[in-house]
């Protein structure tokens, strides 16, 4: 939320440099809450998703690979819509989801290109806002088929990485992580950023 030189005036939306309408609406609600309510509402800018309504949809939240160097030990997990049953049923089995996580499983960011990108990124926004670990989506029971199953795949990829490490192997070694690919589940090899 944008501050002005007058402490009694705040800027939201385009005036505050935020070009996502959903963020502007939330910031507006926070200002109203401050004026008439408790004023305790906060919004972490890192958990505001960006969405571009294209075909296929483009969405991102938090850290995005390529914008700047990722912290050491960060995992980049990938899942493909080519292996998603709903995407195939819709005839739109193109695109991917990429999730960036810390070693301990904290979701740092994600990028999605594909069908339902806006809805899937919204689920990740909630997970980030609630500080849910990347392994949490692996436990989701989703209706089948579902575009959101890419989140389950990402969670399973993270758990597989952790399981490999628990078996006495180098937990973050590229050779072990590269061996996690499973074409039948749509899991792509993960790689650490070292």
C-alpha positions in Angstrom: 0.0 0.0 0.0 1.4 3.3 -1.0 2.1 6.0 1.6 2.0 9.7 0.7 3.6 12.7 2.3 0.3 13.1 4.2 0.1 10.3 6.8 -3.7 10.5 6.5 -3.7 9.6 2.8 -2.8 6.2 1.3 -2.6 5.2 -2.3 -3.8 1.9 -3.8 -3.9 0.3 -7.2 -2.2 2.1 -10.0 -1.4 5.1 -7.9 0.7 2.8 -5.6 2.4 1.0 -8.5 0.2 -2.1 -8.2 -1.3 -3.1 -11.6 -3.2 -6.1 -10.4 -6.9 -5.3 -9.8 -7.3 -8.1 -7.2 -4.5 -6.6 -5.1 -6.0 -3.1 -5.4 -9.3 -4.4 -4.1 -7.7 -6.1 -1.1 -5.6 -3.0 -0.3 -8.8 -0.9 -0.5 -10.5 -3.3 1.9 -7.6 -3.0 4.3 -7.9 0.8 4.2 -11.6 0.6 4.9 -10.8 -1.7 7.8 -8.3 0.8 9.2 -10.8 3.6 9.0 -13.8 1.8 10.5 -12.4 -1.4 12.1 -9.6 -2.8 14.0 -6.9 -1.8 11.5 -5.1 -5.1 12.1 -5.3 -6.3 8.5 -2.1 -6.7 6.7 -1.1 -7.9 3.2 2.3 -9.3 2.4 3.4 -8.1 -1.0 5.2 -11.4 -1.7 1.9 -13.3 -1.5 0.1 -11.3 -4.1 -0.2 -13.3 -7.3 0.2 -11.8 -10.7 -2.0 -13.1 -13.5 -2.2 -12.4 -17.2 -5.4 -13.5 -18.9 -3.9 -15.1 -22.0 -4.2 -18.5 -23.7 -2.6 -20.3 -22.0 -2.8 -18.3 -18.8 0.4 -16.9 -17.1 0.6 -16.5 -13.4 3.4 -16.0 -10.8 3.9 -15.3 -7.1 6.9 -14.6 -4.9 10.3 -15.4 -6.2 10.6 -16.0 -10.0 13.6 -17.9 -11.4 15.7 -15.7 -13.6 14.7 -12.3 -12.0 17.7 -12.5 -9.7 20.0 -15.2 -8.3 18.1 -17.6 -6.0 19.4 -18.3 -2.5 21.9 -21.1 -2.1 20.3 -24.5 -1.6 16.9 -23.4 -3.1 15.0 -26.1 -4.9 13.3 -25.6 -8.2 10.5 -28.1 -8.7 8.6 -28.6 -12.0 5.4 -30.4 -13.1 4.0 -30.5 -16.6 0.4 -30.1 -17.7 1.2 -32.7 -20.4 0.7 -35.3 -17.7 -2.4 -33.7 -16.1 -5.5 -35.7 -16.9 -7.8 -32.7 -16.8 -5.6 -30.7 -19.2 -5.5 -33.6 -21.6 -9.3 -34.0 -21.4 -9.7 -30.3 -22.2 -7.3 -30.7 -25.2 -5.0 -28.2 -23.5 -2.1 -30.4 -22.3 0.6 -27.8 -22.7 2.3 -25.7 -20.1 4.1 -26.2 -16.8 4.2 -25.3 -13.1 7.4 -24.3 -11.4 7.7 -23.9 -7.7 10.7 -22.5 -5.8 11.2 -23.8 -2.3 13.8 -23.5 0.5 15.6 -26.6 1.9 13.1 -26.8 4.7 10.1 -26.7 2.4 9.0 -23.1 2.6 7.3 -22.0 -0.6 9.3 -19.0 -1.9 7.5 -18.5 -5.2 6.0 -20.1 -8.3 5.3 -19.6 -11.9 2.6 -21.3 -14.0 1.8 -21.2 -17.7 -1.1 -23.3 -18.7 -4.8 -23.9 -18.3 -6.3 -22.7 -15.0 -3.1 -20.8 -14.1 -5.0 -18.2 -12.2 -6.9 -20.7 -10.1 -3.8 -22.8 -9.4 -1.7 -19.8 -8.4 -4.5 -18.7 -6.0 -4.1 -22.0 -4.1 -0.4 -21.3 -3.9 -1.1 -17.7 -2.6 -3.2 -19.2 0.2 -0.5 -21.7 1.0 2.1 -18.9 1.1 -0.1 -16.7 3.2 -0.7 -19.5 5.7 3.0 -20.5 5.7 2.1 -24.0 4.5 5.1 -26.2 3.5 5.6 -27.3 -0.1 4.8 -30.9 1.0 1.2 -29.9 2.0 -0.2 -30.1 -1.5 1.0 -33.7 -1.7 -1.6 -34.5 0.9 -4.5 -32.8 -0.9 -7.4 -35.0 -1.9 -8.5 -33.4 -5.1 -11.4 -34.4 -7.4 -10.2 -36.3 -10.4 -9.4 -35.0 -12.9 -8.2 -31.6 -11.7 -5.9 -29.0 -13.1 -4.7 -28.4 -9.5 -3.2 -31.8 -9.5 0.1 -30.1 -10.6 0.3 -28.9 -7.0 0.1 -32.5 -5.8 2.9 -33.4 -8.2 5.1 -30.6 -7.0 4.5 -31.6 -3.4 5.3 -35.3 -4.2 8.5 -34.2 -6.0 9.6 -32.3 -2.9 8.8 -35.3 -0.6 10.7 -37.6 -3.0 13.7 -35.2 -2.7 13.5 -35.4 1.1 13.1 -39.2 1.1 16.2 -39.6 -1.1 18.1 -37.5 1.4 16.8 -39.5 4.3 18.2 -42.7 2.8 21.8 -41.5 3.5 22.4 -40.0 0.1 23.6 -36.5 -0.4 20.2 -34.8 0.0 20.9 -31.9 -2.4 23.3 -33.5 -4.8 22.3 -32.9 -8.5 22.8 -36.6 -9.4 20.3 -37.7 -6.7 17.8 -35.0 -7.5 18.0 -35.6 -11.3 17.0 -39.2 -10.6 13.5 -38.2 -9.4 12.0 -37.8 -12.8 8.9 -40.0 -13.3 7.3 -39.7 -16.7 4.2 -41.6 -15.7 3.5 -39.0 -12.9 4.6 -35.9 -14.9 7.3 -35.1 -12.4 10.3 -33.3 -13.9 13.8 -33.5 -12.4 14.3 -30.9 -9.8 17.6 -29.1 -9.4 19.1 -27.2 -6.6 20.5 -23.7 -7.0 24.0 -24.0 -5.5 
